[in-house]
Amino acid sequence: MSSTTAPPKTHPFASRPQPIAPPLPPGRCLLARPLLP
């Protein structure tokens, strides 16, 4: 699963820095956990 850590340069998105938060599934939403009491 190297595409998750470093996508191939063939893709147009590789040229621009893409955050790993959006691609992550809703189940692993770690940001939502701390928000809860």
C-alpha positions as CSV (number, residue, x, y, z in Angstrom):
1,M,0.0,0.0,0.0
2,S,2.7,2.5,-1.0
3,S,0.1,4.5,-2.8
4,T,-1.3,5.7,0.6
5,T,2.0,7.0,1.8
6,A,3.4,8.2,-1.5
7,P,1.2,8.1,-4.6
8,P,2.9,7.5,-8.0
9,K,4.3,10.6,-9.8
10,T,2.2,9.7,-12.8
11,H,-0.8,11.1,-11.1
12,P,-1.4,14.9,-11.4
13,F,-2.1,15.0,-7.6
14,A,1.4,14.0,-6.8
15,S,2.7,17.4,-7.9
16,R,0.6,19.1,-5.2
17,P,0.9,18.2,-1.5
18,Q,-2.3,16.3,-0.5
19,P,-3.1,15.9,3.2
20,I,-3.7,12.4,4.5
21,A,-6.7,13.4,6.5
22,P,-9.3,13.7,3.7
23,P,-8.4,10.4,2.1
24,L,-8.8,8.6,5.5
25,P,-12.1,6.8,6.1
26,P,-14.8,8.3,8.4
27,G,-14.3,5.4,10.8
28,R,-10.7,6.6,11.5
29,C,-11.8,10.2,12.1
30,L,-9.3,10.8,15.0
31,L,-10.2,14.5,14.9
32,A,-13.8,13.8,15.9
33,R,-12.7,11.7,18.9
34,P,-10.9,14.5,20.8
35,L,-13.8,16.9,20.1
36,L,-16.1,14.6,22.1
37,P,-16.0,14.9,25.9
